[in-house]
């Protein structure tokens, strides 16, 4: 276990990435914020949602995500937590979690990253399949409407 941590730290030193910030605050500072302080950073619609209070279902999801994160070892991904809450706001506490977001048919697995803070879970699980334009089918044009019988 000690050797793994040492290798992990060496790899971490080799790779340098751009620091993530949300409205000027780094990730560590974001994680320390309370809900009231976070509400002042997000845009108007999410701010209104925070001011009206987090309801029972969103709090239950956050509790399940905490439990899933706590149960995994170092450097592993947590278990997927399935939810229908497409209107759930992504808060900094959720970063690093795996969420199965329902799209009306199945649960799409979404890994929460720092850039997703302030967005809704539903934005990352499309409810439709994007159109792949191919050849037109029967009845798509006027020329295919009338066929003489002779």
C-alpha positions in Angstrom: 0.0 0.0 0.0 2.8 2.4 0.9 4.6 1.6 -2.4 1.4 2.4 -4.4 1.0 5.8 -2.7 4.7 6.6 -3.5 4.3 5.7 -7.2 1.0 7.6 -7.3 2.8 10.7 -5.9 5.6 10.4 -8.5 3.1 10.1 -11.3 1.2 13.1 -10.0 4.4 15.2 -10.0 5.2 14.3 -13.6 1.8 15.4 -15.0 0.9 19.1 -14.4 -2.5 20.2 -15.4 -4.3 23.6 -15.4 -5.7 24.3 -12.0 -9.5 24.1 -11.9 -11.3 27.2 -10.6 -15.0 28.0 -10.3 -15.6 31.8 -10.3 -12.1 32.4 -9.0 -12.1 29.7 -6.3 -9.9 26.6 -6.4 -11.3 23.2 -5.7 -10.1 23.0 -2.1 -11.7 26.4 -1.3 -15.0 25.2 -3.0 -15.1 22.1 -0.9 -14.9 24.1 2.3 -17.8 26.4 1.4 -21.2 26.0 3.1 -24.4 25.9 1.0 -25.1 29.5 1.7 -21.7 30.6 0.5 -21.9 28.4 -2.6 -25.4 29.9 -3.3 -23.7 33.3 -3.7 -21.4 32.0 -6.4 -23.9 30.3 -8.7 -26.1 32.0 -11.2 -29.7 33.2 -10.4 -31.8 30.1 -11.0 -29.6 27.7 -8.9 -29.2 30.5 -6.2 -33.0 30.7 -5.9 -33.1 26.9 -5.6 -30.6 27.0 -2.7 -32.5 29.8 -1.0 -35.7 27.8 -1.0 -33.8 25.0 0.7 -32.6 21.6 -0.4 -35.4 19.1 -0.2 -35.4 15.5 1.0 -34.6 13.7 -2.2 -31.5 15.7 -3.2 -30.2 15.4 0.4 -30.7 11.6 0.2 -28.7 11.5 -3.0 -25.8 13.4 -1.5 -25.9 11.1 1.5 -25.7 8.0 -0.8 -22.8 9.6 -2.7 -20.9 10.3 0.5 -21.4 6.6 1.5 -20.2 5.3 -1.9 -17.1 7.5 -1.7 -16.3 6.5 1.8 -16.5 2.7 1.0 -13.8 2.7 -1.7 -10.1 2.3 -1.4 -7.4 4.9 -2.3 -7.3 5.6 -6.1 -10.4 3.6 -6.9 -13.7 4.9 -8.4 -16.8 4.7 -6.2 -19.9 2.6 -7.0 -22.5 4.1 -9.3 -25.4 5.7 -7.5 -28.5 5.6 -9.6 -31.0 8.5 -9.6 -34.0 10.0 -11.4 -33.1 13.5 -10.1 -32.2 15.1 -13.4 -32.9 18.6 -11.8 -30.3 18.0 -9.1 -27.6 20.8 -9.0 -24.0 19.5 -9.0 -22.3 20.8 -5.9 -18.5 20.6 -5.1 -19.1 17.7 -2.6 -20.2 15.5 -5.5 -16.9 15.8 -7.5 -15.3 12.4 -8.1 -18.6 10.5 -7.7 -20.2 8.2 -10.3 -23.9 8.9 -10.8 -26.3 6.9 -13.0 -28.7 9.6 -14.4 -32.0 8.3 -15.8 -32.9 9.5 -19.2 -36.3 7.9 -19.5 -35.0 4.6 -20.7 -31.8 3.7 -18.9 -29.3 5.1 -16.5 -26.3 6.8 -18.1 -23.2 6.7 -16.0 -21.8 10.2 -15.4 -18.5 10.9 -13.6 -18.8 14.2 -11.8 -15.9 16.5 -12.6 -15.0 20.0 -11.3 -16.2 21.7 -14.5 -19.7 20.4 -13.9 -20.3 22.4 -10.7 -23.4 24.6 -11.0 -24.9 22.6 -13.8 -27.8 20.0 -13.5 -27.3 16.3 -13.7 -29.8 16.1 -16.6 -27.5 18.1 -18.8 -25.1 15.1 -19.0 -27.6 12.4 -19.8 -29.4 13.1 -23.1 -33.1 12.1 -23.3 -32.9 11.7 -27.1 -30.6 10.1 -29.6 -29.0 12.7 -31.8 -30.1 12.4 -35.5 -27.7 10.8 -37.8 -28.8 12.0 -41.3 -28.7 9.3 -43.9 -30.7 8.7 -47.0 -34.4 9.9 -47.1 -37.0 7.2 -46.4 -40.2 6.5 -48.2 -42.6 9.5 -48.2 -39.8 11.9 -47.4 -40.1 13.7 -50.7 -42.9 14.8 -53.0 -41.7 12.6 -55.8 -42.5 9.5 -53.8 -46.1 10.5 -53.2 -47.8 9.6 -56.5 -47.1 6.2 -58.2 -49.3 5.6 -61.3 -50.9 2.1 -61.4 -51.0 1.9 -65.3 
